[in-house]
Amino acid sequence: MAGSRAPPVYGVLVAILVTGQMNLTPGVVGARQHLLDTQLRTLSFGRDGYTLSPPPAIASDRDLVAFIDRLNAEGVTVFRRLSPPVLIAWMEQASREAAAYYASLDPFAPARFGVSWAGELISANWFDVARDLTERWHHQQQIRLAVAESADTVHAPSANAARNLRAIMTPTQYHPVLDCFMRALPFHYRSLSAPSGSTVRIHVSGECGGDWYLYRADVWLLSSEPPGAITTTVSIPEELAWRIFTKGIAREDAGTHVHVSGDVTLGTHVLDMVAIVG
């Protein structure tokens, strides 16, 4: 969280918005408005301590999701009024200010909101900042898909660098996103029973991927190292993993590209995991 410069993911976001201005679908328009809205809300609610009047009544995860969904819808509606040049200029400024704000935080102090998709009512700042990174990363990829830059053309000499699906699918930018997503695993598997000692290995292939281990003790626990004998292995292509965890691909379509060895019920359960709010 050190440093106040906008991370590379922000700069590439601005680039894709600029290059995509003449080829925008309704989905892209809504995504870019949503990204600006959430950035400004971070600064308003987090940095500036602004509160809504009356404050929202949040007593459960369902209340939080409903509150966030309402804010998201309102933000997209409001920012439809902005021209692309104005929206992009605001995005550049807000990104720099958000980076400085994040750098000022104590990583281990409690964040304003818990990361609900990981089952946390209270989360540390570092986790909330990581969650924000995943939001900005996956919405960028959604924009690239929407402006018709496909995985089949990313290596073509004429492919635009900003619109290339691999522009931010690098070990330094994508692996941290995957690592954050995987923190949803214990909460997602909480209702699934298995013999004590059962270990599910989630393997994401490719240079940005890696291995994560879900171990059954009294509850499901996440580990970066195998705690024992692996009973089930799930192999997911890296180009597909982010789409699975952000509701970007149908379960049936994802299943044709995912390989499970061992307990099929345990393995395929990951296909239903969602690591976004809503």
Secondary structure as GFF3:
##gff-version 3
##sequence-region A 1 278
A	DSSP	alpha_helix	8	19	.	.	.	ID=ss1
A	DSSP	alpha_helix	26	41	.	.	.	ID=ss2
A	DSSP	pi_helix	42	47	.	.	.	ID=ss3
A	DSSP	alpha_helix	61	79	.	.	.	ID=ss4
A	DSSP	alpha_helix	84	104	.	.	.	ID=ss5
A	DSSP	three_ten_helix	116	118	.	.	.	ID=ss6
A	DSSP	alpha_helix	125	146	.	.	.	ID=ss7
A	DSSP	three_ten_helix	151	153	.	.	.	ID=ss8
A	DSSP	alpha_helix	171	181	.	.	.	ID=ss9
A	DSSP	three_ten_helix	182	184	.	.	.	ID=ss10
A	DSSP	alpha_helix	185	188	.	.	.	ID=ss11
A	DSSP	beta_strand	199	204	.	.	.	ID=ss12
A	DSSP	beta_strand	210	216	.	.	.	ID=ss13
A	DSSP	beta_strand	220	223	.	.	.	ID=ss14
A	DSSP	beta_strand	232	236	.	.	.	ID=ss15
A	DSSP	alpha_helix	238	245	.	.	.	ID=ss16
A	DSSP	alpha_helix	251	255	.	.	.	ID=ss17
A	DSSP	beta_strand	259	262	.	.	.	ID=ss18
A	DSSP	alpha_helix	264	268	.	.	.	ID=ss19
A	DSSP	three_ten_helix	269	272	.	.	.	ID=ss20
###
